[in-house]
């Protein structure tokens, strides 16, 4: 499962980057594109860091960052859905993937916390 999530989070980042290449090159779009590229790539980078955690507490702390970054990615995808007239199917697909990743991460955090009890 770890390798599957590593691949999914990396693909998510690449796909968000690909989406951003389809928007107009303007100051307004650029601001949101930069944010989406940062947070979507941070999902995978921080998941990889969590896989190298030294303790359960470290693992949970790193996964909480992944949770925040996935949620932030969803926020910017939602903004793009409202401001852009194109690529809606791709944005909806990416929103679904972000939500699935977020659900998996939250479930993982709960599982590790319950093991400690």
Helices and strands as residue ranges (DSSP letters): H 2-20, H 27-51, H 56-83, H 88-116
